[in-house]
């Protein structure tokens, strides 16, 4: 009797943890994109060198592929700025 009760509790715990993990996926993706945008804005507002320009271009490609926006500088800056509208 105790063994089947323990198995049932283990199953419920595993199921609950799986549901919680699945619910956190969109949150973690949003935070990942937010971090890419933060790095992009920090690099684009600072002094530029050829290697920094290359890093900015690679960050913009990542942001464009993950967000689905166009590859224009204004569009990326506007999108990245939208993460921080409530913080200013």
VENMOFEN-V857705 format. One record per residue. N is the residue number from 0. SS is DSSP state (alpha for helix, beta for strand, coil for the rest). PHI is phi in degrees with one decimal (* if undefined). Layout:
N:SS:PHI ; N:SS:PHI
This chain:
0:coil:* ; 1:alpha:-66.9 ; 2:alpha:-66.8 ; 3:alpha:-70.3 ; 4:alpha:-66.0 ; 5:alpha:-65.4 ; 6:alpha:-64.9 ; 7:alpha:-65.1 ; 8:alpha:-66.0 ; 9:alpha:-64.0 ; 10:alpha:-64.2 ; 11:alpha:-64.1 ; 12:alpha:-63.4 ; 13:alpha:-63.9 ; 14:alpha:-65.2 ; 15:alpha:-64.3 ; 16:alpha:-65.3 ; 17:alpha:-65.0 ; 18:alpha:-64.6 ; 19:alpha:-62.3 ; 20:alpha:-63.3 ; 21:alpha:-67.0 ; 22:alpha:-70.8 ; 23:alpha:-84.8 ; 24:alpha:-60.3 ; 25:alpha:-62.2 ; 26:alpha:-63.9 ; 27:alpha:-69.4 ; 28:alpha:-67.0 ; 29:alpha:-64.9 ; 30:alpha:-67.4 ; 31:alpha:-63.2 ; 32:alpha:-65.5 ; 33:alpha:-62.1 ; 34:alpha:-67.5 ; 35:alpha:-62.2 ; 36:alpha:-65.7 ; 37:alpha:-61.3 ; 38:alpha:-65.3 ; 39:alpha:-61.2 ; 40:alpha:-65.7 ; 41:alpha:-65.0 ; 42:alpha:-71.8 ; 43:alpha:-76.3 ; 44:coil:-91.9 ; 45:coil:-98.6 ; 46:coil:-67.4 ; 47:coil:-110.3 ; 48:coil:-130.6 ; 49:alpha:-57.9 ; 50:alpha:-73.8 ; 51:alpha:-69.6 ; 52:alpha:-61.8 ; 53:alpha:-65.1 ; 54:alpha:-66.7 ; 55:alpha:-62.5 ; 56:alpha:-63.0 ; 57:alpha:-68.7 ; 58:alpha:-65.2 ; 59:alpha:-65.1 ; 60:alpha:-64.4 ; 61:alpha:-64.5 ; 62:alpha:-63.2 ; 63:alpha:-63.5 ; 64:alpha:-69.4 ; 65:alpha:-84.2 ; 66:alpha:-102.7 ; 67:coil:83.4 ; 68:coil:-92.4 ; 69:coil:-75.8 ; 70:coil:-91.5 ; 71:coil:-92.7 ; 72:alpha:-58.9 ; 73:alpha:-64.3 ; 74:alpha:-65.8 ; 75:alpha:-66.2 ; 76:alpha:-63.9 ; 77:alpha:-64.6 ; 78:alpha:-63.4 ; 79:alpha:-67.9 ; 80:alpha:-68.2 ; 81:alpha:-67.8 ; 82:alpha:-69.0 ; 83:alpha:-115.8 ; 84:alpha:-63.1 ; 85:alpha:-82.2 ; 86:alpha:-96.3 ; 87:coil:-85.2
